[in-house]
Amino acid sequence: MKKMLVLVFLLLPLVMPLFFPSGSADAQIAKEKPLMTRVLPNISGEEGLIETVVLSPGEVVPAHRHNADVFAYVLEGSIVTQLEGHKPQTVHTGEAFYESPGDVHTVTRNVSATQPARLIVFFVKKIGAPTTVAVTTANTAR
């Protein structure tokens, strides 16, 4: 089952452009679009969720965390991402990054002021748990 999940995750970047062609002018605000959620039978109490995320030109996402293992792949554009305690990194089309369940994502922004950034994101999380939790400076310490 784990091999199947890895294979699905690796193949998604190849087929996603067929469903989300570049150059779409309708993405004016950030949006998350769930594509598939499945209970993971070999990981008790966990589910996998795949979604697309579109950041509008110049968009900055507030600090947050995910109570999940997160694998993200940039389909189009470039974003700057930074985890608490780490240096910022710029992730471009065709590149991927990972966040663990305890990571606080302090910076997420679309590099371009004129083009949207599109990502495909794969979560492994507790069944029914929210994908994203807002974080303020008061609740970053755990």
C-alpha positions as CSV (number, residue, x, y, z in Angstrom):
1,M,0.0,0.0,0.0
2,K,2.8,2.4,0.8
3,K,4.4,1.7,-2.5
4,M,1.1,2.5,-4.2
5,L,0.9,5.9,-2.4
6,V,4.4,6.8,-3.4
7,L,3.7,5.8,-7.0
8,V,0.5,7.9,-7.1
9,F,2.3,10.9,-5.6
10,L,5.1,10.6,-8.1
11,L,2.8,10.3,-11.1
12,L,0.4,13.1,-10.2
13,P,2.8,15.9,-11.5
14,L,2.7,14.2,-14.8
15,V,-1.1,14.1,-15.2
16,M,-2.2,17.2,-13.3
17,P,-1.4,19.6,-16.2
18,L,-4.0,17.7,-18.2
19,F,-6.7,18.8,-15.7
20,F,-5.2,22.2,-14.7
21,P,-3.6,23.8,-17.8
22,S,-1.3,26.7,-17.3
23,G,-2.3,30.2,-18.2
24,S,-5.7,30.1,-16.5
25,A,-6.9,33.7,-16.0
26,D,-9.6,32.8,-13.5
27,A,-7.4,32.3,-10.4
28,Q,-7.7,35.7,-8.7
29,I,-7.7,34.5,-5.1
30,A,-6.1,31.6,-3.4
31,K,-8.1,28.5,-3.3
32,E,-7.8,24.9,-2.2
33,K,-9.6,22.2,-4.2
34,P,-9.7,18.7,-2.7
35,L,-9.2,16.1,-5.4
36,M,-9.3,12.9,-3.4
37,T,-9.5,11.7,0.2
38,R,-9.0,8.0,1.2
39,V,-8.8,6.2,4.5
40,L,-5.4,4.5,4.7
41,P,-6.1,0.9,5.7
42,N,-2.5,0.2,6.7
43,I,-2.1,3.2,8.9
44,S,-4.8,3.1,11.6
45,G,-6.8,6.3,12.0
46,E,-5.1,8.1,9.1
47,E,-6.3,9.3,5.7
48,G,-4.6,10.6,2.6
49,L,-5.8,13.8,1.0
50,I,-4.7,15.3,-2.3
51,E,-5.6,18.9,-3.2
52,T,-4.6,21.7,-5.5
53,V,-3.7,25.0,-4.1
54,V,-3.6,28.2,-6.1
55,L,-1.9,31.3,-4.8
56,S,-2.9,34.5,-6.6
57,P,-0.2,36.9,-7.8
58,G,1.7,38.3,-4.9
59,E,-0.4,36.5,-2.3
60,V,1.1,36.1,1.2
61,V,-0.4,33.3,3.3
62,P,-0.6,33.9,7.1
63,A,1.4,31.7,9.4
64,H,0.0,28.2,9.8
65,R,0.7,24.6,10.5
66,H,-0.7,21.3,9.3
67,N,-1.4,18.5,11.7
68,A,-0.2,16.2,9.0
69,D,2.8,15.1,6.9
70,V,2.6,17.4,3.9
71,F,4.2,16.8,0.5
72,A,3.9,19.7,-1.9
73,Y,4.9,19.9,-5.6
74,V,4.9,23.2,-7.5
75,L,3.0,22.7,-10.8
76,E,3.4,26.3,-12.0
77,G,5.2,29.4,-10.8
78,S,7.5,29.9,-7.8
79,I,6.8,30.3,-4.1
80,V,8.9,31.3,-1.1
81,T,8.3,29.0,1.9
82,Q,9.9,29.1,5.3
83,L,9.4,26.8,8.4
84,E,10.0,28.2,11.9
85,G,13.7,28.0,12.7
86,H,14.8,27.4,9.1
87,K,15.9,29.7,6.3
88,P,13.4,30.7,3.6
89,Q,13.6,28.7,0.4
90,T,12.3,29.4,-3.1
91,V,10.6,26.5,-4.7
92,H,10.1,26.6,-8.5
93,T,8.0,24.7,-11.0
94,G,8.9,21.0,-10.9
95,E,10.3,21.1,-7.3
96,A,8.8,19.8,-4.1
97,F,9.0,20.3,-0.4
98,Y,7.9,18.6,2.8
99,E,6.5,19.7,6.2
100,S,6.2,17.5,9.2
101,P,3.2,17.6,11.6
102,G,5.0,19.8,14.1
103,D,6.3,22.4,11.6
104,V,5.1,26.0,11.8
105,H,4.9,27.4,8.3
106,T,5.9,31.1,8.9
107,V,6.2,32.3,5.3
108,T,4.3,31.3,2.2
109,R,4.1,33.7,-0.7
110,N,3.8,33.7,-4.4
111,V,7.0,35.2,-5.9
112,S,5.2,36.6,-9.0
113,A,3.1,39.8,-8.9
114,T,1.5,38.9,-12.2
115,Q,1.0,35.1,-12.4
116,P,-0.6,32.6,-10.0
117,A,1.4,29.8,-8.4
118,R,-0.2,26.3,-8.6
119,L,0.7,23.4,-6.2
120,I,-0.5,19.9,-5.7
121,V,-0.4,19.0,-2.0
122,F,-0.6,15.5,-0.5
123,F,-1.5,15.2,3.2
124,V,-1.3,12.2,5.5
125,K,-3.4,13.1,8.5
126,K,-5.8,11.9,11.2
127,I,-9.2,11.1,9.7
128,G,-11.4,14.2,9.7
129,A,-8.7,16.5,11.0
130,P,-8.5,20.0,9.4
131,T,-5.7,20.4,6.8
132,T,-4.6,23.8,8.0
133,V,-4.5,25.5,11.4
134,A,-3.8,29.2,11.8
135,V,-0.9,30.1,14.1
136,T,-0.3,33.3,16.0
137,T,3.0,34.1,17.8
138,A,1.2,33.2,21.1
139,N,0.6,29.6,20.1
140,T,3.8,28.7,18.2
141,A,5.5,27.3,21.3
142,R,4.4,23.7,22.0
